[in-house]
Amino acid sequence: AGLPMSLDEVQVDSLVPASLAALTRTHFLQRLHEADADMAERHGRAAAAGKVLRYVARLDAQGRASVGLAEVDRAHAFANLRLTDNIVQFTTRRYADNPLVVQGPGAGPEVTAAGVFADLLRVSSSLGAQV
């Protein structure tokens, strides 16, 4: 089901700066504060423009996918997402001026953790681990 796509086909704007990406977990956590100034600056620019920052995934009609931090207007549906809710916005020819928004409760921490664990097992198995 869905659109067959590999992670290599998704343009990812990581929240982790390149200078920290290759570090061990211990060194990463020790140096994570180095990203604070850049993130504070991005937050300040967004706030000054009347916007908020949200991590947004996009899929266009040609099947191009991207995910990254984006500035969205405070009136945008993504700006007002609550707690563990999920939200999807469909912008089509028919819904160009007023996009269709589907919003509702997410799986919650337990189901999400189980899904992440299942993904880790699948990746481990594909890398040859005996799971």
C-alpha positions in Angstrom: 0.0 0.0 0.0 1.1 3.6 -0.5 3.8 5.0 -2.7 6.9 2.8 -3.0 9.8 5.0 -1.9 13.1 4.6 -0.2 14.7 7.0 2.3 17.3 7.9 -0.4 14.4 9.5 -2.4 13.4 11.8 0.4 15.1 15.2 0.6 15.8 15.5 4.4 16.6 18.8 6.1 17.9 17.4 9.3 17.6 19.1 12.6 21.1 17.8 13.5 23.8 20.1 12.2 26.4 18.5 9.9 29.1 19.3 12.5 27.3 17.0 15.0 25.9 14.3 12.7 28.9 11.9 12.8 29.6 12.1 16.5 29.1 9.3 19.0 26.0 9.6 21.2 28.1 10.7 24.2 29.9 13.4 22.2 26.7 14.4 20.4 25.0 15.0 23.7 28.0 16.9 25.1 28.0 19.2 22.1 24.3 19.5 21.4 24.2 23.0 22.9 26.3 24.2 19.9 23.1 24.0 17.8 21.2 26.3 20.2 22.2 29.6 18.7 21.2 28.7 15.2 17.9 27.3 16.3 17.2 30.4 18.5 18.0 32.6 15.5 15.6 30.6 13.2 12.9 30.8 15.9 13.4 34.5 16.3 13.2 35.2 12.5 10.0 33.1 12.3 8.4 34.9 15.3 9.4 38.3 13.9 7.5 37.4 10.7 4.5 36.2 12.7 5.2 32.6 12.0 6.1 29.4 14.0 8.5 26.6 13.2 7.2 23.1 12.4 8.9 20.0 11.1 6.9 19.3 7.9 6.8 16.5 5.4 5.7 17.2 1.9 4.9 15.0 -1.1 4.1 16.6 -4.4 2.1 15.4 -7.4 5.3 14.2 -9.1 6.2 11.9 -6.1 9.0 14.1 -4.8 9.2 13.9 -1.0 10.9 16.2 1.5 10.9 16.7 5.2 12.4 19.6 7.2 11.9 22.5 9.5 9.5 25.1 7.9 8.1 28.5 8.9 4.3 28.4 8.9 1.9 31.2 9.5 0.3 31.3 13.0 -3.1 30.8 11.3 -2.0 27.6 9.5 -3.4 24.4 10.7 0.1 23.0 11.4 0.8 25.9 13.7 -2.0 24.9 16.1 -1.4 21.2 16.4 -2.1 19.8 19.8 0.1 17.3 21.8 0.2 14.0 20.0 -2.2 14.8 17.2 -1.4 14.0 13.6 -2.3 16.3 10.8 -2.3 16.0 7.0 -3.1 18.8 4.6 -4.1 18.1 1.0 -3.6 20.9 -1.5 -5.0 19.9 -4.9 -6.6 21.7 -7.8 -10.0 21.3 -6.2 -8.6 22.3 -2.7 -6.1 25.0 -3.8 -7.6 28.0 -2.0 -8.9 26.2 1.0 -6.8 22.9 1.5 -8.4 19.8 3.0 -7.1 19.2 6.5 -7.4 15.9 8.3 -6.4 16.0 12.0 -6.8 13.6 14.9 -5.2 11.8 17.7 -1.9 10.0 17.0 -1.1 6.6 18.2 0.2 7.8 21.5 3.6 7.0 23.2 3.1 3.3 23.7 2.0 2.5 20.1 4.6 4.8 18.7 7.4 3.3 20.7 6.3 -0.2 19.6 6.4 1.0 16.0 9.8 2.5 16.3 11.1 -0.7 18.0 9.6 -2.8 15.1 11.4 -0.6 12.6 14.7 -1.0 14.5 14.3 -4.8 14.4 13.5 -4.7 10.7 16.6 -2.5 10.0 18.8 -4.7 12.2 17.6 -7.8 10.4 18.3 -6.3 7.0 21.8 -5.5 8.2 22.3 -9.2 9.1 21.5 -9.2 12.8 19.9 -12.3 14.2 16.6 -11.0 15.6 
